[in-house]
Every structure is written in C-alpha cells, then in structure tokens.
Amino acid sequence: MAIERGEFPLPDVDDPLVGPFFAAAARGELAITRCAECDRLVWYPASCPVCGAEPIWVAVSGRATLFSWVTVRRPFLPAFADFVPFVTALVALEEDASVRLCTMVPEVDPSVLRADQAMRVVFRPLRFATVPDREVIVPMFVPVESSSNRPPH
C-alpha cells in the first residue's frame, strides 16, 4: 500500500528503497545497506558510490555519536505543531562515521547535548494528529546515559 497524500508526513513503509529500513525498525533492529562487493556501508540505499554494486540490508549495532543537532521551535509543517519544540539531529554510526542518519532525539533537554556524544538507538512510534489512527515505528537516538523509553509525543 502506497502512502496517500493524506498520510504525509509519515514515511512510505512500502517504498522499495526504504521499506526494509522501516520493516527492520518494526522488529527493533537498525538496518543499513552494505555494498555486496566492497563491503562499505551505503546510505541512502542506492548503488554503491564507490564501485557501483547493489547493496544488501544488514543489521548494525545502533550505536552512534552525535554529529550535529538543532532544536526546532516552529513547526515547518502543520503536522509538526504538536511536536515543537523538538530536537532533530545527525548521528554518525559507530560502524562507519561517514554514515550519518537524520533522526529525532526524543525527551531530551537540548542543553545536555554535546558534539561526539555517545548515542544509542531506540524505536518509537511516529504519529501525527493530521494522520489519525496511523503510526510508523522509526529509529530515534538518545544519549547513552538516557534511560527514557517514553514516546516523543
């Protein structure tokens, strides 16, 4: 089932490129593509930029470091009105720091965040008031010392 315009901004979990990412998240796994030929991690899922081979999906540790972040204070879409303020970030995966994922950092005081801070993946339901009765489990990252298991909203 393709995501209908009315379900935006939820991700399209049936998209052939990223569907396996969301299927893994629903199982509580963080999965990234790895080149089947040269063994490099490849993100965003596409042909390997180094050798051109097709990638395969593999589970990774879910450990990362905080590369960059920002506190969003104004909703850029009406669907995000209930989220603000929230922290969005880039995290660099432990397996390959050049692989950076865009993520949310739920339930954190932004003043405690530091560059290169150890982060770990958590899996949370992403839901929007503009898309009632629908949610997608997505990977988010929290500081390692955080024990928060509460959903972002």
MIRO-701142 format. One record per residue (C-alpha): x, y, z; residue number from 1; residue in three letters. Coordinates in pm, 1 decimal. Last residue first. Example, Ala and Ser with C-alpha at 12.3 -4.5 7.8 and 13.67 -1.06 7.14 Angstrom:
MIRO-701142
site east->1367.0 north->-106.0 up->714.0 resi->2 resn->SER
site east->1230.0 north->-450.0 up->780.0 resi->1 resn->ALA
END
This chain:
MIRO-701142
site east->453.5 north->1263.9 up->2193.4 resi->153 resn->HIS
site east->821.2 north->1152.6 up->2181.2 resi->152 resn->PRO
site east->736.9 north->802.7 up->2310.7 resi->151 resn->PRO
site east->874.9 north->720.3 up->2655.8 resi->150 resn->ARG
site east->1168.4 north->485.0 up->2688.4 resi->149 resn->ASN
site east->1399.8 north->729.6 up->2858.6 resi->148 resn->SER
site east->1704.3 north->560.4 up->3007.0 resi->147 resn->SER
site east->1944.8 north->829.3 up->2891.4 resi->146 resn->SER
site east->2316.1 north->770.3 up->2961.1 resi->145 resn->GLU
site east->2368.4 north->661.6 up->2603.0 resi->144 resn->VAL
site east->2219.5 north->987.4 up->2470.0 resi->143 resn->PRO
site east->1906.1 north->917.2 up->2267.6 resi->142 resn->VAL
site east->1856.3 north->820.1 up->1905.4 resi->141 resn->PHE
site east->1542.5 north->760.1 up->1705.4 resi->140 resn->MET
site east->1457.3 north->459.5 up->1491.9 resi->139 resn->PRO
site east->1105.5 north->460.0 up->1349.8 resi->138 resn->VAL
site east->785.2 north->266.0 up->1417.9 resi->137 resn->ILE
site east->514.3 north->404.2 up->1190.3 resi->136 resn->VAL
site east->177.6 north->530.9 up->1307.8 resi->135 resn->GLU
site east->-180.6 north->552.0 up->1185.0 resi->134 resn->ARG
site east->-513.0 north->607.8 up->1362.1 resi->133 resn->ASP
site east->-521.0 north->981.2 up->1288.6 resi->132 resn->PRO
site east->-289.9 north->1133.7 up->1028.0 resi->131 resn->VAL
site east->-302.7 north->1509.9 up->1099.2 resi->130 resn->THR
site east->-251.1 north->1439.1 up->1470.6 resi->129 resn->ALA
site east->82.7 north->1286.1 up->1372.8 resi->128 resn->PHE
site east->239.6 north->962.0 up->1481.1 resi->127 resn->ARG
site east->591.9 north->823.6 up->1492.4 resi->126 resn->LEU
site east->605.4 north->517.9 up->1714.5 resi->125 resn->PRO
site east->941.1 north->476.4 up->1882.2 resi->124 resn->ARG
site east->1244.1 north->255.7 up->1841.9 resi->123 resn->PHE
site east->1553.0 north->347.5 up->2041.3 resi->122 resn->VAL
site east->1904.1 north->378.5 up->1901.9 resi->121 resn->VAL
site east->2202.8 north->469.3 up->2110.1 resi->120 resn->ARG
site east->2410.9 north->786.4 up->2135.1 resi->119 resn->MET
site east->2762.3 north->866.9 up->2257.2 resi->118 resn->ALA
site east->2832.1 north->1241.0 up->2246.8 resi->117 resn->GLN
site east->3057.8 north->1349.0 up->1959.4 resi->116 resn->ASP
site east->2926.3 north->1706.7 up->1984.3 resi->115 resn->ALA
site east->2740.7 north->1766.6 up->2310.4 resi->114 resn->ARG
site east->2375.6 north->1751.3 up->2414.7 resi->113 resn->LEU
site east->2284.4 north->1836.0 up->2775.1 resi->112 resn->VAL
site east->2139.3 north->2180.0 up->2686.8 resi->111 resn->SER
site east->1896.5 north->2016.3 up->2442.5 resi->110 resn->PRO
site east->1697.0 north->1867.7 up->2734.3 resi->109 resn->ASP
site east->1597.6 north->1531.8 up->2597.1 resi->108 resn->VAL
site east->1264.3 north->1357.6 up->2554.8 resi->107 resn->GLU
site east->1316.5 north->1244.7 up->2196.3 resi->106 resn->PRO
site east->1626.4 north->1293.0 up->1980.7 resi->105 resn->VAL
site east->1487.4 north->1285.3 up->1627.0 resi->104 resn->MET
site east->1688.0 north->1143.5 up->1343.6 resi->103 resn->THR
site east->1885.2 north->1210.0 up->1026.9 resi->102 resn->CYS
site east->2134.9 north->931.2 up->984.5 resi->101 resn->LEU
site east->2502.5 north->971.6 up->915.5 resi->100 resn->ARG
site east->2728.3 north->717.6 up->750.8 resi->99 resn->VAL
site east->3075.1 north->875.0 up->736.6 resi->98 resn->SER
site east->3127.0 north->756.7 up->1094.5 resi->97 resn->ALA
site east->3129.0 north->394.7 up->981.2 resi->96 resn->ASP
site east->3043.4 north->111.2 up->1223.8 resi->95 resn->GLU
site east->2976.3 north->355.6 up->1509.4 resi->94 resn->GLU
site east->2712.4 north->535.3 up->1305.1 resi->93 resn->LEU
site east->2731.2 north->913.5 up->1284.7 resi->92 resn->ALA
site east->2419.4 north->1086.7 up->1416.6 resi->91 resn->VAL
site east->2251.6 north->1383.2 up->1252.9 resi->90 resn->LEU
site east->1994.8 north->1556.0 up->1466.9 resi->89 resn->ALA
site east->1643.1 north->1682.1 up->1524.3 resi->88 resn->THR
site east->1546.8 north->1810.0 up->1866.3 resi->87 resn->VAL
site east->1189.0 north->1904.2 up->1944.0 resi->86 resn->PHE
site east->997.4 north->2217.0 up->2046.5 resi->85 resn->PRO
site east->759.3 north->2165.1 up->1893.3 resi->84 resn->VAL
site east->595.4 north->1826.4 up->1842.4 resi->83 resn->PHE
site east->223.9 north->1918.4 up->1843.3 resi->82 resn->ASP
site east->269.1 north->2161.7 up->1551.5 resi->81 resn->ALA
site east->457.8 north->1902.7 up->1343.7 resi->80 resn->PHE
site east->162.1 north->1811.7 up->1118.6 resi->79 resn->ALA
site east->117.2 north->2180.3 up->1031.6 resi->78 resn->PRO
site east->453.2 north->2175.2 up->851.0 resi->77 resn->LEU
site east->770.1 north->2367.9 up->937.7 resi->76 resn->PHE
site east->660.0 north->2376.2 up->1300.8 resi->75 resn->PRO
site east->849.5 north->2647.9 up->1486.9 resi->74 resn->ARG
site east->1087.8 north->2570.7 up->1772.6 resi->73 resn->ARG
site east->1310.2 north->2306.5 up->1616.0 resi->72 resn->VAL
site east->1611.3 north->2246.9 up->1837.9 resi->71 resn->THR
site east->1913.8 north->2170.9 up->1624.8 resi->70 resn->VAL
site east->2164.4 north->1888.8 up->1608.1 resi->69 resn->TRP
site east->2501.3 north->1784.4 up->1468.6 resi->68 resn->SER
site east->2735.1 north->1483.6 up->1480.7 resi->67 resn->PHE
site east->2606.9 north->1295.7 up->1784.9 resi->66 resn->LEU
site east->2785.1 north->965.3 up->1805.0 resi->65 resn->THR
site east->2640.8 north->627.2 up->1715.2 resi->64 resn->ALA
site east->2546.1 north->286.5 up->1849.5 resi->63 resn->ARG
site east->2254.8 north->102.1 up->1688.6 resi->62 resn->GLY
site east->2472.5 north->-203.2 up->1636.3 resi->61 resn->SER
site east->2406.0 north->-258.6 up->1266.9 resi->60 resn->VAL
site east->2171.5 north->-500.8 up->1091.9 resi->59 resn->ALA
site east->2237.8 north->-561.6 up->723.2 resi->58 resn->VAL
site east->2046.3 north->-481.1 up->403.8 resi->57 resn->TRP
site east->2220.0 north->-559.0 up->73.5 resi->56 resn->ILE
site east->2373.7 north->-307.3 up->-166.7 resi->55 resn->PRO
site east->2398.0 north->-316.7 up->-544.7 resi->54 resn->GLU
site east->2740.3 north->-264.3 up->-695.4 resi->53 resn->ALA
site east->2854.0 north->72.3 up->-833.1 resi->52 resn->GLY
site east->3211.1 north->50.4 up->-700.3 resi->51 resn->CYS
site east->3250.0 north->360.5 up->-483.3 resi->50 resn->VAL
site east->2903.5 north->521.3 up->-483.2 resi->49 resn->PRO
site east->2745.0 north->182.5 up->-406.7 resi->48 resn->CYS
site east->2408.6 north->164.9 up->-578.8 resi->47 resn->SER
site east->2127.5 north->306.2 up->-371.3 resi->46 resn->ALA
site east->2004.8 north->299.6 up->-12.9 resi->45 resn->PRO
site east->2094.1 north->640.3 up->138.1 resi->44 resn->TYR
site east->2335.3 north->531.7 up->297.0 resi->43 resn->TRP
site east->2588.8 north->274.4 up->185.1 resi->42 resn->VAL
site east->2805.0 north->82.4 up->429.9 resi->41 resn->LEU
site east->3116.4 north->-43.1 up->255.6 resi->40 resn->ARG
site east->3161.8 north->-418.5 up->192.7 resi->39 resn->ASP
site east->3330.6 north->-377.4 up->-148.8 resi->38 resn->CYS
site east->3106.9 north->-619.1 up->-341.7 resi->37 resn->GLU
site east->2773.6 north->-661.3 up->-158.4 resi->36 resn->ALA
site east->2773.6 north->-293.5 up->-62.5 resi->35 resn->CYS
site east->2610.5 north->-253.3 up->277.3 resi->34 resn->ARG
site east->2262.6 north->-110.6 up->333.0 resi->33 resn->THR
site east->2154.7 north->-5.8 up->679.7 resi->32 resn->ILE
site east->1935.8 north->-183.2 up->934.4 resi->31 resn->ALA
site east->1855.3 north->-75.9 up->1289.9 resi->30 resn->LEU
site east->1656.7 north->-352.1 up->1450.3 resi->29 resn->GLU
site east->1352.7 north->-343.0 up->1680.3 resi->28 resn->GLY
site east->1135.2 north->-559.1 up->1451.7 resi->27 resn->ARG
site east->932.3 north->-253.3 up->1338.6 resi->26 resn->ALA
site east->1267.0 north->-81.9 up->1280.3 resi->25 resn->ALA
site east->1369.8 north->-364.6 up->1045.7 resi->24 resn->ALA
site east->1049.3 north->-321.4 up->843.1 resi->23 resn->ALA
site east->1115.6 north->54.4 up->835.9 resi->22 resn->PHE
site east->1461.8 north->13.6 up->683.4 resi->21 resn->PHE
site east->1336.1 north->-266.1 up->453.1 resi->20 resn->PRO
site east->1077.0 north->-25.1 up->308.2 resi->19 resn->GLY
site east->1342.0 north->233.1 up->222.5 resi->18 resn->VAL
site east->1415.6 north->171.2 up->-146.1 resi->17 resn->LEU
site east->1109.6 north->-39.5 up->-234.0 resi->16 resn->PRO
site east->866.6 north->215.1 up->-83.5 resi->15 resn->ASP
site east->616.7 north->19.2 up->123.5 resi->14 resn->ASP
site east->699.8 north->194.4 up->451.7 resi->13 resn->VAL
site east->613.0 north->531.1 up->295.8 resi->12 resn->ASP
site east->718.4 north->766.6 up->572.8 resi->11 resn->PRO
site east->450.5 north->958.2 up->763.8 resi->10 resn->LEU
site east->442.8 north->1321.5 up->650.4 resi->9 resn->PRO
site east->204.9 north->1263.2 up->465.8 resi->8 resn->PHE
site east->-85.4 north->1026.5 up->526.5 resi->7 resn->GLU
site east->-334.8 north->1241.2 up->331.4 resi->6 resn->GLY
site east->-109.2 north->1225.7 up->24.4 resi->5 resn->ARG
site east->-156.7 north->851.5 up->25.5 resi->4 resn->GLU
site east->127.0 north->628.3 up->131.0 resi->3 resn->ILE
site east->148.9 north->332.6 up->-103.5 resi->2 resn->ALA
site east->0.0 north->0.0 up->0.0 resi->1 resn->MET
END
